[in-house]
Amino acid sequence: MSETTAPKSPVTAAQFADEIREQLTYHQGVTVAQATPADVYVAASLAVRRHLMDAWMTTQAEMVNGHTKAVGYLSAEFLMGKQLRNALLNAGLTEQFDEAVKELGFDYQDVIDAEHEPGLGNGGLGRLAACFIDSLASIGVPAFGYGIQYQYGIFEQEFDEQGRQIERPDYWLTNDEPWGHVDYNRSQKVSFGGTVVENADGTKAWKPAWSVRAVPVDYMVPGYKSGRVNTLRLWRAKSYDEFDLLTFNKSEYLDAVKPQVKAENISKILYPEDSTPEGKALRLEQQYFFVSASIHDAIRVFYPGQDKPDLTTFPDKITFQLNDTHPVIGIPELMRVMIDEYGYDWDTAWSVTTKTFNYTCHTLLPEALEVWPASLIGELLPRHLEIIERIERQFEAELVAKGVDAAQIERMKIYTGDAVRMAYLATYGGSHVNGVAELHSELLKDVTLKDFSDTYPDKFANVTNGVTPRRFVKLANPRLSDLITEGLGTDKWLTDLEMLKGLAPLANDDEFVKKFAAVKQANKVDFANYAKREYGFDLDPNTMFNTMVKRLHEYKRQSLKILALIARYADIKSGKVSADDVMPRTVIFGAKAAPGYYLAKMTIQLINNVARVVNNDPDVKGKLNVYFPWNYNVRLAQHLIPATDLDEQISQAGKEASGTGNMKFALNGALTVGTLDGANVEIRERVGAENFFLFGMTVDEVEAQYANGYNPARYYESDPRLKAAIDMVSDGTFSDGDRNTYAPLVADWLTKDWFMTLADFTAYAAIQGEIEALYAQPLEWHRKAILNVANSGYFSSDRSIEDYLERIWHTGSMA
Ligand SMILES: *Cc1c(COP(=O)(O)O)cnc(C)c1O
């Protein structure tokens, strides 16, 4: 496949092949004849790293010596996806790599496949962080991503015979990992526990009980055509107490390594929850571990070799963006560092701290905001709890001075005496708070953080999320990228995505529309081949590919999709609809459920069994096909999204903060069926209401239903198709006759249905007719798909970063 738009390095393919040979020989000690594709992957990766090294060092040097404030993006998750192809693209070495690998006698795909995706995130939040650091580097903003190098990332998902989810550990570091540079000489000490004592002069000193060594593992983040290579610094926990000799002498070996195990557990595993709060001590240890190491690292970087740095200039050197509440303990930590370690007074420390931090909120439900028991913070971080208490006293005095009434002050407490509310601490302790889509930011102000918005209206801002067009268009969809470049006559759209608007007139050019349709068709054939190879599935690329991929969560409403699908199946089985009249559709799901999330896991089981029954039923053969490729990750997203005709963004209105999957689909020419939720609202505004399949209740209608006492059974009784679908789940059709298998799920639908799946069913089923009528007119369908691509340039993460620069960070790119 041609990669005509890559910025090409002057290195020839033959030279690059030599560089790979050299790495094979001098790094790995194998000959080309002995080498496996995995060896070539490592050697090629090391060779690309060498090409990026000068730019990386220059970027770091200019960042420290220059006058441009840097961005520190603090995030517990970075869902990077594979590195090699992205690095090749940005180093301008894609074509040379293709040829070099061939010359060495290897298959391009085998080498690419040898890379194990680092799954250091759960879903949207972690992927957003990865898109943002790509954009920061591509725009040329000096930046660090700071996070944790989990030894085990998000679990690998498999399905058992019954279609149930099995979680397997993700051993991503067991093979050579050429991208992360472990820098033992730049490690930091992070301490926990113990007590606080008062010094003779009245100052406080923390006497911690134990410490771990935070070792940075550095990943290069090359910008596309910017010449800049930023750093993603992920911390790994190492023990100081390698061996307790005394204990060992008593030959109690396991006891001797206990402290080491305890310390190193901190970076052992990524919590597999998505948006549900998890009150685990280890999680708080993780949060403090990476934030404390990162703050000390930034001081080391920006005040090199200085014992007494002038930290009043810290906010001019770096601004820390808190990606959700996970890093919020950084606020009391910077206070502690300035007061206890560098001797500043409280007011100076507070002024620096509030100027340094900003907070991105990803949550809508007040009950989902992270809260820590004060007892736990007191135990792990006693000095921080004291600082938080003092912040609370100062905050209350400030509110009283502002004339805020007592009831509201009570509601706004950061520290209640029992608990610490991290979102409130972040809002008070930083300069800005932003939501991640317009609707979400409005709801933050009106509901979730209303008291704060009323008191501090100037703190609140919106920055709508975005995705990187380099990974999600250029790498994922090279055919469409080439067609866009052909249509626009330039490849500059890859760094200026609003240029896609220039495609709009081509939606009326039948020749272009046919080329666009051919790209989609070829991508579908590719995906069918991929699904055959990876999963053993037989997808028919001549059917509509209808995709729903995202974490499995009740609010996202995979249930709505599966119930509508079952209703369709029931129509055909009952003879209400003739199979001949059914437009053939292939429905593809991808989703991981949190291991402890019972109803989500049961929904996965149901989908798998609906797939089994429907795909084996001769009555619907070729008409309705359901597939659930396991282990949805960035790699699968990159293969599936470009092949999708119709994507599903059907969350209950007011629950999805933004979504970014929706943006990836629109940019790849899928049409969306969706609710007025998150960024769907803005996507629909931009692509045009006539090019978006809207259905379902609005936020206000949802609120009215809650207020009136929502009764799902009413919908079950009033829509016979919904009733037939739910009855089919109950009657054992998808559980070999066992009527108990899905009983808890059915009971939840009929008596609780908190996210109102049943209430939206009728509207969702009704819009399917409209979708199928349009799909029957391919030219019209693809015209609308082109208009989706043309009008989605706004959803580039480059634009999100420009918005952060302007509204929140007040900094820019390096000269
Ligand atoms: C984009 C992405 C997500 C987020 O999808 P939403 O539909 O916005 O929830 C999750 N996982 C992966 C692997 C992604 O690439």
The ligand as an SDF file (V2000), in Angstrom:
LIG
                    3D

 15 15  0  0  0  0  0  0  0  0999 V2000
  -11.5040    5.2570   21.1160 C   0  0  0  0  0  0  0  0  0  0  0  0
  -11.3990    4.0710   21.9780 C   0  0  0  0  0  0  0  0  0  0  0  0
  -12.2350    3.9400   23.0910 C   0  0  0  0  0  0  0  0  0  0  0  0
  -13.2900    4.9650   23.4490 C   0  0  0  0  0  0  0  0  0  0  0  0
  -14.4960    4.6410   22.7920 O   0  0  0  0  0  0  0  0  0  0  0  0
  -15.8920    5.3240   23.2000 P   0  0  0  0  0  0  0  0  0  0  0  0
  -16.8430    4.8050   22.1810 O   0  0  0  0  0  0  0  0  0  0  0  0
  -15.6970    6.7900   23.0830 O   0  0  0  0  0  0  0  0  0  0  0  0
  -16.2090    4.8700   24.5670 O   0  0  0  0  0  0  0  0  0  0  0  0
  -12.1180    2.8060   23.8740 C   0  0  0  0  0  0  0  0  0  0  0  0
  -11.2340    1.8430   23.5730 N   0  0  0  0  0  0  0  0  0  0  0  0
  -10.4180    1.9260   22.4990 C   0  0  0  0  0  0  0  0  0  0  0  0
   -9.4730    0.8070   22.2180 C   0  0  0  0  0  0  0  0  0  0  0  0
  -10.4670    3.0390   21.6680 C   0  0  0  0  0  0  0  0  0  0  0  0
   -9.6400    3.1210   20.6160 O   0  0  0  0  0  0  0  0  0  0  0  0
  1  2  1  0
  2  3  1  0
  2 14  2  0
  3  4  1  0
  3 10  2  0
  4  5  1  0
  5  6  1  0
  6  7  2  0
  6  8  1  0
  6  9  1  0
 10 11  1  0
 11 12  2  0
 12 13  1  0
 12 14  1  0
 14 15  1  0
M  END
$$$$
